[in-house]
């Protein structure tokens, strides 16, 4: 569904990605693991059209993401849950969710469906998002992305800044989306969460993929070594 081939990217004169290649199949969840500065969020920036790669191809739904605008990418069916949630603080839960529907893609994701999947949001729907807990805000951010009726959901650091209980709630929602066949790419620093919530993983370091494989058969020590650059 998404094919990334020999992707290079830079911020001005500073190279950040060096030949990243990944394929994500329909209905699959791929976890992109790595420490801060590994290139995970930069990879997302190229997928969403906010950073133009200097080399390589990114194909999705017969669209060349390397040359498409962010709006065209959303219209094609790729939606993102950004790091830090980035809700509109003065808007209510429901107003934030409705922002996600601006692409007007047809699909099953409506307000009623979001409230069905995330029932804790229903009694909060009139509350400004600034008055929610971090975990509740993350559920709103996921719901907002789903309101675009995406074919692929990108999730950037879902567990960042949340309590363990809130992370459990958020990843329970991820598990339900996986069970329903949503195609997802997760960026996550927590190796355990990443493997438990995905079908395959790819570990990044210094802008390169250094290890990848099926999550169920992952060698935690090998991933840890690759994560910190200690592999042989």
C-alpha positions in Angstrom: 0.0 0.0 0.0 2.9 2.3 0.8 6.2 1.8 -0.8 9.3 3.8 0.2 12.4 3.3 -1.9 15.9 4.8 -1.4 14.6 7.8 0.5 17.0 10.6 1.2 16.0 13.9 2.9 17.6 17.0 4.4 16.8 20.1 6.4 18.6 22.7 4.4 22.2 21.6 4.1 21.9 19.0 6.8 21.2 15.4 5.5 18.8 13.5 7.8 17.7 10.4 5.9 20.1 8.1 4.0 18.4 5.5 1.7 15.4 4.5 3.7 13.3 1.7 2.1 10.1 0.3 3.5 7.0 -1.4 2.3 3.7 -1.4 4.3 1.0 -3.8 3.1 -2.7 -3.2 3.4 -4.1 -4.1 6.8 -0.6 -4.2 8.3 0.8 -2.3 11.3 4.5 -1.4 11.0 6.3 0.0 14.1 9.1 2.4 13.4 11.5 2.3 16.4 14.4 4.5 17.2 15.8 7.1 19.7 15.4 10.8 19.3 17.1 12.0 16.2 17.0 8.6 14.5 14.9 10.0 11.5 11.5 8.6 12.4 9.6 11.9 12.4 11.5 13.1 9.4 10.2 10.0 7.6 6.7 11.0 8.6 7.3 14.5 7.3 8.2 13.1 3.9 5.1 10.9 3.9 2.8 13.8 4.7 4.2 16.2 2.2 5.7 18.6 4.7 9.3 17.8 3.6 10.4 17.2 0.1 12.9 14.3 -0.3 16.2 15.0 -2.1 16.2 11.5 -3.6 14.0 8.4 -3.7 10.3 7.6 -4.2 7.3 7.3 -1.9 4.3 5.7 -3.5 0.8 5.5 -2.0 -2.5 4.8 -3.8 -0.8 5.5 -7.2 0.3 8.9 -5.9 3.8 10.1 -5.7 4.0 11.5 -2.2 7.3 13.1 -2.9 5.6 15.7 -5.2 2.0 15.8 -3.7 0.7 18.6 -1.5 -0.3 17.8 2.1 -3.9 18.4 1.2 -3.8 16.0 -1.8 -2.2 13.4 0.4 -5.0 13.6 3.0 -7.6 13.5 0.2 -5.9 10.3 -1.1 -6.4 8.6 2.3 -3.4 9.2 4.5 -4.0 10.7 7.9 -1.7 11.5 10.8 -1.9 11.6 14.6 0.9 14.1 15.3 3.4 14.0 18.1 2.1 16.2 21.0 -1.5 15.8 19.8 -1.8 19.4 18.5 -5.4 19.9 19.3 -7.1 23.3 19.1 -7.2 24.0 22.9 -10.2 26.4 22.8 -12.3 24.0 20.7 -14.5 21.3 22.2 -13.8 17.7 21.8 -16.5 17.5 19.1 -15.3 20.6 17.3 -11.7 19.1 17.2 -13.1 15.9 15.8 -15.0 17.7 13.1 -11.8 19.4 12.0 -10.7 16.0 10.8 -13.6 15.6 8.4 -12.5 18.5 6.2 -11.2 16.2 3.5 -14.8 14.9 3.0 -13.7 11.4 2.1 -16.4 8.9 2.2 -16.3 6.2 4.7 -17.6 4.7 8.0 -15.9 7.1 10.4 -18.4 9.5 11.7 -18.9 11.2 15.1 -21.1 8.3 16.2 -18.5 5.8 15.2 -15.7 7.6 17.0 -17.9 7.8 20.1 -18.6 4.1 19.8 -14.9 3.2 19.6 -13.9 5.8 22.2 -16.9 5.8 24.6 -15.1 7.9 27.2 -15.2 10.9 24.8 -19.0 11.0 24.5 -19.7 12.6 27.9 -16.8 15.0 27.2 -17.9 16.1 23.7 -18.8 19.7 24.8 -15.7 20.2 26.9 -12.8 22.3 25.6 -9.8 20.1 24.8 -7.5 22.1 27.1 -9.5 20.7 30.1 -8.8 17.1 29.2 -6.2 14.7 30.5 -3.3 13.8 28.3 -4.7 10.4 27.6 -8.1 11.9 26.7 -6.5 14.4 24.4 -4.6 11.5 22.6 -7.9 9.7 22.0 -9.3 12.9 20.5 -6.3 13.2 18.3 -6.7 9.7 17.1 -10.5 10.2 16.6 -9.8 13.4 14.6 -7.4 11.6 12.3 -10.0 8.8 11.8 -12.7 11.4 10.9 -10.8 11.9 7.6 -11.7 8.2 6.8 -8.1 7.3 6.1 -6.8 4.2 4.3 -3.5 4.6 6.2 -3.1 6.0 9.7 0.3 7.5 10.8 0.7 7.7 14.6 3.7 9.7 15.9 4.8 8.9 19.5 1.4 8.0 21.0 2.8 7.2 24.4 4.8 10.4 24.8 4.2 12.2 28.0 1.4 9.9 29.1 0.9 8.0 32.4 1.2 4.2 32.1 -2.6 3.9 32.6 -3.2 6.4 29.8 -0.8 4.5 27.5 -2.7 1.3 28.2 -6.0 3.0 27.1 -4.4 4.5 24.0 -2.9 1.2 22.9 -6.1 -0.6 23.6 -7.6 1.7 20.9 -4.8 0.9 18.6 -5.4 -2.9 19.1 -9.1 -2.4 18.1 -8.1 -0.5 15.0 -5.6 -3.3 14.1 -8.4 -5.9 14.6 -10.6 -3.9 12.2 -7.9 -4.0 9.5 -6.7 -0.4 9.6 -3.3 0.0 8.0 -1.0 1.8 10.4 2.6 3.1 10.8 3.5 3.7 14.4 6.5 5.8 15.5 7.4 4.7 19.0 10.4 4.9 21.3 9.1 2.3 23.7 10.3 -1.0 22.2 7.8 -3.2 24.2 4.8 -1.1 23.2 6.0 -0.9 19.6 6.3 -4.7 19.3 3.1 -5.5 21.1 1.1 -3.1 18.9 2.5 -4.1 15.5 2.9 -6.9 12.9 6.4 -5.8 11.8 9.0 -3.5 13.1 11.9 -1.4 11.6 14.6 0.1 13.8 16.1 3.3 12.7 19.4 4.9 13.7 21.1 8.0 12.2 18.6 8.2 9.3 18.9 4.5 8.2 17.0 1.3 8.7 19.4 -0.9 10.7 17.1 -3.8 11.6 13.7 -5.1 10.7 11.5 -8.1 10.9 8.2 -9.6 12.2 7.3 -8.3 15.7 6.2 -11.6 17.1 9.6 -13.2 16.4 11.6 -10.1 17.4 14.8 -10.5 19.4 14.6 -7.8 22.1 18.3 -7.8 22.7 19.1 -7.5 19.0 16.7 -4.6 18.7 18.1 -2.9 21.8 21.6 -3.3 20.4 20.5 -1.8 17.1 18.7 1.0 18.8 21.8 2.1 20.7 24.3 1.2 18.0 25.9 -1.8 19.9 25.3 -4.5 17.3 28.3 -6.4 16.0 
